[in-house]
Every structure is written in C-alpha cells, then in structure tokens.
C-alpha cells in the first residue's frame, strides 16, 4: 500500500480530482510559487541553520543569521514568484522574515530550552499492528527537555493565528507524535509546540492515548476511502483559482474551450452569454436591494420615533400594522484578540467554557440573558460583554 503523508491526505480532502492528477496520474506542471511559500522556506532554512550550528557548538549572532537569510533570499529569488497583494513589494516580505527571525532570536536566546534531537527529520508512522497503513513526514525540530520528555516544534509564518479548536484537532503534529512515541521507547510525555512567528507567539498542546487511538482509526478510514475511490470527483471551491491543474480538470473545461476561440466566437458562446446575462441581472438586483434597504432603514427609524412619541408599540396603517419590540444582542471580543483569550481564561477558571462549546458566543449570550449562572461568574465576564439594544419591526396584515 502507498506510504501516505499529511499533505497527501489533505490534498484528497481538499479535492479528490487534484489528488488523482498529482499523485496517481503524476502529471507534471509548472507550479507557481507564492511569496508566502517562498518566505516560509527561507525562514525554515535559517532556523534549521541556527540549531544545526548549535549542535556543532557554534552560536550564531543575530546579524549572522539575518545575513544568511537575506543571502538565501537573494540567491533563490526569481521574478516568477507571485505576489497577489499588489500593495506590497518583495522587500516588504523580506523585512517581515527578518522581523520574525529577530523576534524569535530575542525570545529564545541562548537557546537552552531543550536538547535538539533532530532537525528536518523524516519520521515514519505506522497506524496498525500489521504495518499495512504507513505515513511519513518531516519534523521541523524535535527536542528533549529532560529524559523521556519530548517536544515537536513546528514553525508557522501564517498571517493569522488559528482558532484554538484547530490546534486541538491538528492532525499533522499529532501523527508525528505517534511516530515519536514509537521511535523513542523512553518516551514519557510529548508536547506539540507551534511557533507563530508573525505574532512572536508560542502555543503548545498534546494528545491523550485515547485521542491518538481515535486518530489512527480516522486516518485508516480516510486511507481506505482513497484506496477504494474510483471516480475522484472534483470539489470546486475558491482554492480552484490557485490550482495548477486547471487545464486537466473537467470543471475548467469550458474556460479552456472558450479561450481557444476568436473574440467574435467567444462572445457568442452560449455559456458566456448566459453568465454575462446572469452577472448583469445579479448586479442590478444588488443595486436595487441597496436602494430599498436604505429606504426601509429611513422608514424604520421614522416609525420607531413616531411610536416613542405616541408611547405605543404598535403603529397602524390602512391595511397593515407594525409591532415594535426591544431585543438585546450581546457583543463579545473578536476571535484572536487579547480580550477574547482573557474571556476564555475566565470561563475556564469557573469551569464553564465547555458549556458554551469552547466559547460559543451565541450560547454564552443566551446564558447571560437568562441568568443561568451564578452572579459571581456573570460578574466576572461582564466586562468583556457589550449589550447592544436593537429595535425589531414585524410587518403583518390587520385582521378584519
């Protein structure tokens, strides 16, 4: 059976058709590299150099690492690298990388948090006792903090911090954890550590034996699904715009068909005509909706003002009436904010976080509105909450 990897599995989950074209048909394409991917590679190279040199008793100064990073950037740079956001130039991303490395260096210098066991290590993962289901991957850095206590480190140059739920369910490092526990018999504990370099933030987690056992079952099931798939249907989505297999994918066949036509035939293509008409009507609909929404907003404000002056909640027309009600909407700190983390910490302290599904703000709002919790808990989280009062209008017929 094929030796899988996390990236192979993710490719299938994203689009079975792409998986087939890439891994089964092995179609070679001129894959375009994004500036984000290029930045990530150069940063990983530099951090690998830092720890590899340390293992040879060589401590690099920050200036030396930045010089190495800049040199590798200049050497490997090509004009084919794609920068989607035209507001920024290549040097902006170069400076971002230098900032990431500088922050990391200052945070961990003198780099004695643990003994480096492996760098960019290829690790084999066996999922079943018979050894039929196997995976492989590469660990950025594996360290041992004390005898039997290991840490799997992963460097991220993401532009956003992931949700806590993502880290708790991340498959890649959890699979590596299975491999580490098998490879090192003295293992007592394994921590999964993500370094989000843009934010100078370290986040760690781990998995129980029960969670790892379930992960094995889920991964085996996914591999069985892939092995038994005979159709490998495409999953069209927003990522299609960045896929390098456009010309081979049936979902894009119409585009390649019309691209080959002269301009006069292209505009008469039935599909082009239909989509152009549809887009025009949708655009007109949107403009009309915006106009009507603005008119309705003005009328609603006028009705509310009239009702307040009359000290009533129902206003009558000749054939219709409008009933006005007060409602409260709870506004909480946004995801990935410091205030959100503090709010989660407060809820965790009182053992209430799971009741709102890892801070389900809808559920939390309902609990606060109905005063389901003790006053001490409600008071503790009240400073993170803003209550928005909103008028709601309901249109209905007047009964004869």
SVG drawing of the C-alpha trace seen along z (x, -y; Angstrom):
<svg xmlns="http://www.w3.org/2000/svg" viewBox="-63 -62 94 70">
<polyline fill="none" stroke="black" stroke-width="0.4" points="0.0,0.0 1.1,-3.6 3.0,-5.4 0.9,-8.4 1.7,-11.8 -0.3,-14.5 -0.1,-16.6 -1.4,-13.8 -4.3,-13.2 -5.1,-16.9 -4.9,-17.1 -7.6,-14.4 -9.8,-16.1 -9.5,-19.3 -10.1,-17.8 -10.0,-14.1 -9.6,-15.1 -6.4,-17.1 -5.2,-14.2 -5.6,-11.9 -3.9,-14.2 -1.0,-14.8 -0.4,-11.5 -1.9,-8.9 -1.6,-10.3 1.6,-12.1 1.0,-15.0 3.9,-17.4 3.0,-21.1 4.9,-24.4 3.7,-25.1 3.8,-28.8 5.3,-29.7 3.7,-32.3 5.6,-34.9 4.2,-33.4 5.5,-30.0 8.9,-31.4 9.1,-33.4 8.3,-30.2 11.0,-28.2 13.7,-30.8 12.7,-31.2 12.7,-27.5 16.2,-27.2 17.5,-29.9 16.1,-28.4 17.5,-25.0 20.9,-26.6 20.6,-28.2 20.1,-24.8 22.3,-22.8 25.2,-25.1 24.4,-25.0 24.7,-21.2 28.2,-21.8 28.9,-24.2 28.6,-27.3 26.4,-30.1 25.4,-32.4 24.9,-36.1 21.6,-37.5 23.4,-39.6 24.9,-36.4 21.5,-34.7 19.9,-37.7 22.8,-37.9 22.3,-34.2 18.5,-34.7 19.0,-37.7 21.6,-35.8 19.4,-32.8 16.5,-35.2 18.5,-36.9 20.0,-33.7 16.7,-31.9 14.5,-34.8 13.0,-34.7 10.6,-37.1 8.1,-34.2 7.3,-34.3 3.7,-35.5 2.8,-38.5 -1.0,-38.6 -1.4,-41.8 0.0,-44.5 0.2,-46.9 3.4,-45.2 6.7,-44.5 9.2,-41.7 11.3,-43.7 8.3,-44.1 8.2,-40.3 11.9,-40.1 11.7,-42.6 8.8,-40.5 11.1,-37.5 13.9,-39.4 11.4,-40.6 10.2,-37.0 13.8,-35.8 14.8,-38.8 11.8,-38.2 12.5,-34.5 16.2,-35.1 15.5,-37.5 12.8,-35.3 14.8,-32.1 18.4,-33.2 20.6,-31.4 18.5,-28.5 18.9,-26.2 15.2,-25.3 16.0,-21.7 18.4,-19.5 17.8,-19.2 17.4,-15.6 16.5,-16.0 16.2,-18.7 14.0,-18.4 13.8,-14.7 12.0,-12.2 9.7,-10.3 7.8,-7.1 4.4,-6.5 2.7,-3.1 -1.1,-3.1 -1.9,0.6 -0.2,3.6 0.2,5.4 2.1,2.4 -0.2,2.0 -1.1,-1.6 2.0,-3.8 2.7,-7.5 5.8,-9.7 6.6,-13.3 9.2,-15.8 9.6,-17.3 11.0,-20.9 12.7,-20.3 12.5,-17.6 13.8,-18.4 14.2,-16.6 13.7,-18.9 14.6,-16.1 14.9,-12.3 11.8,-11.0 10.1,-14.4 10.0,-15.4 8.7,-18.4 7.7,-18.5 8.3,-22.0 6.6,-23.5 7.3,-26.9 4.5,-28.8 4.6,-32.0 0.8,-32.3 -0.7,-35.7 -3.4,-34.7 -3.5,-33.0 -5.5,-29.8 -8.5,-29.0 -7.9,-27.1 -10.1,-24.3 -7.8,-23.9 -4.8,-23.4 -6.7,-20.9 -7.6,-18.8 -4.5,-19.4 -3.7,-16.1 -0.1,-16.7 1.7,-17.1 -0.5,-14.5 0.6,-12.0 4.2,-12.9 3.5,-12.3 2.5,-8.7 5.8,-8.3 7.9,-9.8 6.3,-7.6 7.1,-4.6 10.7,-5.7 11.8,-6.6 10.9,-3.8 11.8,-6.0 9.0,-8.5 7.1,-9.7 5.5,-12.7 5.3,-14.5 4.3,-18.2 3.2,-19.7 4.6,-23.2 3.7,-25.7 5.7,-28.9 3.6,-31.5 6.5,-33.7 4.5,-36.7 2.9,-37.1 6.0,-36.1 3.7,-33.6 4.3,-30.0 1.3,-27.7 1.6,-24.1 -0.8,-21.2 -0.7,-17.4 -2.9,-14.4 -4.0,-11.6 -3.5,-8.0 -7.3,-7.8 -7.1,-10.7 -4.2,-9.2 -6.0,-5.8 -9.0,-7.6 -6.7,-9.5 -5.3,-6.2 -8.8,-4.9 -9.9,-8.0 -6.7,-8.1 -7.0,-4.4 -10.6,-5.1 -9.6,-8.0 -6.8,-5.9 -9.4,-3.2 -11.7,-5.8 -8.9,-6.9 -7.8,-3.4 -11.4,-2.5 -12.2,-5.6 -12.7,-5.0 -14.1,-8.4 -12.0,-11.0 -14.6,-13.7 -13.6,-17.4 -14.6,-19.6 -14.9,-23.1 -14.2,-26.0 -12.3,-29.2 -9.0,-27.3 -9.5,-26.4 -8.2,-29.8 -4.8,-28.8 -4.7,-25.2 -2.0,-24.3 -4.2,-21.6 -6.7,-23.8 -6.0,-22.6 -6.6,-18.9 -9.7,-19.4 -13.1,-18.8 -14.6,-21.6 -12.5,-24.1 -13.1,-22.6 -15.4,-25.3 -12.8,-28.0 -10.2,-26.3 -12.7,-25.7 -13.6,-29.4 -10.0,-30.6 -9.2,-28.9 -12.0,-30.7 -11.5,-34.0 -13.1,-37.1 -16.2,-37.2 -17.0,-33.5 -16.0,-33.8 -18.7,-36.4 -21.4,-34.3 -20.6,-31.2 -23.9,-30.1 -22.2,-29.7 -20.6,-33.1 -23.9,-34.7 -25.7,-33.1 -23.1,-34.0 -22.9,-37.6 -26.7,-38.0 -26.8,-36.4 -24.0,-38.6 -25.7,-41.7 -29.0,-40.9 -27.4,-40.0 -25.6,-43.3 -28.8,-45.2 -30.5,-43.2 -27.8,-44.2 -28.0,-47.9 -31.8,-47.8 -31.6,-46.0 -29.2,-48.6 -31.6,-51.3 -34.6,-49.6 -32.6,-48.8 -31.7,-52.5 -35.3,-53.5 -36.5,-50.9 -33.9,-52.0 -35.2,-55.6 -38.8,-54.4 -38.0,-52.1 -36.2,-55.0 -39.3,-57.2 -41.7,-54.6 -39.7,-54.0 -39.5,-57.7 -43.3,-58.1 -44.1,-55.1 -41.9,-56.5 -43.6,-59.9 -47.0,-58.2 -45.9,-55.8 -47.0,-52.8 -45.5,-49.6 -47.9,-49.1 -48.5,-51.6 -51.3,-51.1 -51.7,-51.8 -54.8,-51.3 -54.3,-47.6 -51.2,-46.8 -49.7,-47.3 -46.1,-47.3 -45.3,-45.9 -42.1,-47.1 -40.1,-45.0 -36.9,-45.6 -34.2,-42.9 -30.7,-42.6 -27.7,-41.4 -24.5,-40.5 -21.3,-41.6 -18.1,-39.8 -14.4,-40.4 -13.4,-39.2 -11.5,-35.9 -7.7,-36.0 -7.8,-39.1 -6.2,-39.5 -9.6,-40.2 -11.0,-37.0 -8.2,-35.0 -8.8,-36.6 -12.6,-35.9 -11.9,-32.2 -9.5,-32.1 -12.2,-33.5 -14.7,-30.9 -12.2,-28.1 -11.4,-29.3 -15.1,-28.8 -15.4,-25.5 -17.9,-27.0 -16.0,-27.0 -17.3,-23.7 -20.9,-24.8 -20.6,-27.3 -18.7,-24.9 -15.3,-26.5 -16.8,-30.0 -19.8,-29.7 -20.8,-33.3 -24.4,-32.6 -24.8,-30.1 -23.0,-32.4 -25.3,-35.3 -28.4,-33.1 -27.0,-32.1 -26.3,-35.7 -29.7,-36.8 -31.5,-34.1 -29.1,-34.5 -28.4,-30.7 -25.1,-31.1 -24.2,-32.3 -23.8,-36.0 -20.1,-35.7 -19.5,-34.1 -21.7,-36.6 -20.0,-39.5 -16.5,-38.2 -17.2,-38.0 -19.4,-41.1 -16.5,-43.5 -15.9,-41.5 -19.5,-42.0 -21.3,-44.9 -25.1,-44.8 -26.5,-46.2 -30.1,-47.3 -31.9,-46.9 -35.4,-47.7 -37.0,-45.0 -40.1,-45.6 -42.6,-42.9 -45.0,-43.6 -48.3,-41.8 -51.9,-42.1 -54.6,-43.7 -57.3,-41.2 -60.8,-42.2"/>
</svg>
